[in-house]
Structures are given as C-alpha cells and as structure tokens.
Amino acid sequence: MTTGIPSIEVTLTKDVIDSQRLVDAVTSKDSGAIVLFLGNVREMTTGRQTLWLEYDGHRELAQAELERLAETAMSDFGVHHIAIIHRLGKLELAETAVAICVASGHRKEAFAACSWLMDRIKETVPIWKKENWADGSTEWVHPSAEGARS
C-alpha cells in the first residue's frame, strides 16, 4: 500500500507482468477506485493470425515519455497514483504486453485517465511491435500506426 502522497511508477521489462503487484503499488487509503488495464497479445488482428509479437524500443526515451504521460494524466484527471509496465522482447499469445493501473478518489477519473494513457502510449511512446504472422511474414508497427489500428 502506498502513502497518501501521489505516486508514479513506470517500468520497462522483459519479465512477465505481475498485475497484482501493480494493484498493490497504487492501493492507498485516499483512493476509492482502482482501474487495471491489461493489454494482451491476441491471436487475430484485422483478419490475420498472429503467432507471437516482439517488442523493441528506445529504453531511455520510452521511459521518459511514459513518465511524462503519467504526470500529465495525474494533473489533468486528478488521479492519485499511476503504475505502468510495458514488456519488451518476445511475447506469446495471451501474454500481457502492457499494464496500466490508476487509483483515484472516484471511478470516473480512474477510467478516464487509464483510457487516455493507453491511447497516448500507442501514439507517442517509442516502442515498436513486430507482428509475426502465421503465413510466415512479419511487420514492424510504429506506435502512431498502432494507435490508429487499435
């Protein structure tokens, strides 16, 4: 459980995401709502079968942009605590690629901040996704293109 002081935790990792640890990181006495979003690897994308994904990015710039987005969301939506984890490396179907957890006094702000964060992550964070398709082809997807697709 965190203190009443607003907090931001941002992590890039090759490890499996522990969503309960994320929830624990934002839980506090001042928050009546916690929203957890998990973005998982899906099998079908625009009618094509995905075998696995690979994420790569510019670690320093991605970390800085995730922190900037979290600070903006905290300010704009009045939420108390934000934790974001994004995976890098190879991910299998159904694995979690990104997790966002937002805590606030009320659910409306937490849902809005979480949704806004996911939209901005897909648009501005320098992390690229390589789709590995069942037909043997591959495709690198830039963040801004991914935001437009999903």
N, C-alpha and C positions, 0 to 999 in steps of 0.2 A: 504494500500500500504506500502510495506517495503522500507527501505532505500537502498542505493547502496552497503551497507556492506553485504557480503554474510551471509545467514542465514539458519539455520536448525531448524525445529520444528518437534518433534516426540511425538506422544500421543498414549496411550493405553486407551480404553474407553469402557464402557458398553452402552453408549449413541448412538443414531442414528448419522451417519456421515453427517455433513453439508459440501458438496463438494464446495459450493460457498465460504464458509469461508476459505477453503484450498486454493482456487484460489486467494482470496484476500490476504492471508498470503504471497504468493510468488510474487505478482504483484509488479513491480518496473519499473522505467524509464530505467534501464540498460538491461531489458530483452525483446527481440523481440519475444520470443517463450515461451509459457506455455503449458506443456503437463499434462493432468489429466488422470490418470488411476483409474477406479473403478472395484474392484473385487467383484462381486455379487454372492449370493447363487443361484445356478442353480438347476433345478429340476432333470435332468438326468445326471448321472455320470457313464461312462462305462456300459451303458445299464440298470442301476438300478435307481429306482425312490427315490429321496431324499424327506423326509417330512420337515426336518429342520436340521440345524447344530448347534453345540455348540463348542465354542472356549474357551480354557483354556491355561494358560501358566505361566511361572515364570516371574512375572512382572518386577522385577529388572534386571534380565538377558536379558529379551526381550527388555526392554527399552535401555539398554546399547548396545546390538547388533544392534538394529535399528539405534541408533546414530552413531555407528562405520560404518555401511554400508553407511549411508548418507554422512559422512565425506569422505569416500573412493570415493563414486560416485562424490562428489563435486570436489575432487582433480583429479581423473582420467579422468573425462569427461569435466571439465572446466565449470560446470554449476554454476549459481549464488545463487539460492535459492531452498531448498527442504523442503517439508512438507509431513509427513507420519502419517496416523491414522490407527490403527488396532483395530477392535472390539473384545471384549471378551464377553462370555455369549451366550445365545440362540439367533439365528438369523433365521428368517423365509425366505421362498423363495423370491427371488428378492431383499432382503436387501443387503446393501453394507457391506462386511466384512473387506475390506482394501481399502484405498485410498492413492494414491501417486501423488503428484503434484511437477513438476520440472520446473524451469524457467531458461532460458539461453539466450544468445545473439541470437542464431540461433536454428532452429528446430532440426537439425541433432543431436546435443549434448543432447538436452532435451529428444528426443525419445530414444536415446541410453541409457542414464542414467536411465530413467524410466523403461525400459525393463530389464536392468541389475539389478536394485533394486528389482523388483518383483521376478526375478529368485532367487536372493540371499535370499530374505525373506523366500521363500518357502523351501530353503535348510538349513538355519542356525539359524533362529530365534526360540527360544524355546516357540513356541505357537503350541498347538495341536488342531486338529479339530476332533470332534466326528460326524460322519455321522449317521443320524437317518433315516433308510430306511423304505419304505412303507411295506415291508414284516415283520416288527417288529424287525429286527436285528439292531445292532449298530456296529460301527467300529471306533476306535480312529486311526487317521492318524498322524504319526510323520512328522515334517517338511521335512526331507530329502526324505521320501517316497512320500510325496505330490509333491515335486518338480519334481520327476521322472514321476509322473502320469499326470501332467498338462502341 
